[in-house]
Amino acid sequence: MFTGIVEDLGVVTDNERMTDSARLTIAGAILDDLQPGDSVAVNGVCLTATDVRTGAFVADVMDETLQRSALGLLDVGATVNLERAVMATSRLGGHLVQGHVDGVGRVSGLRPAQRWTELDVDVPGGLARYVVSKGSITLDGVSLTVARVEDATVTVSLIPETLARTTLGSREVGDSVNVEVDVLAKYVERLLQSAPERGDRR
């Protein structure tokens, strides 16, 4: 489990492509105390460290993850958002983030202002119904508050801290971003779908 508060910007140092999987090597300053089996969110995708090296770790990425996220698009030298799994004693600075990406969105608009930037992201079909104004969404592992939702376009405001400390500060129109909607919305939908109709009390 994560909170969507990015701890560090890491760098992809190797991306070994295989038929239906990939093996990523990622370097970062926060990884010195990492142990094999630990979880790290990489651009919002929960990965398990299978091999730990000095200041870096290796993770296997299965086909399902490659299909649902933008990790397969990462080249060697790419910068990624890193967050280690939250501890029970940590402050919940963002919101509950599972690291289970729901789909890949596309940046459709950027509007820089004096102190912030508005970012528009077209989310995949079917995900927009889980997003509400002033609710939470995770983009590339960053916990953000939704400013507006219009059809399948989600707008967020990026403060200077977010622009400086995450990869969202370098995103351009057309770029892909990993999208994770608030899991609570999906649970509510599931409960409503399975609830007995009025009068059908069992």
Helices and strands as residue ranges (DSSP letters): E 8-17, E 21-27, E 39-42, E 45-48, E 51-53, E 56-62, H 63-68, G 71-73, E 79-84, E 103-112, E 117-122, G 128-130, E 136-139, E 142-150, E 153-158, H 160-165, G 167-170, E 176-181, H 183-194
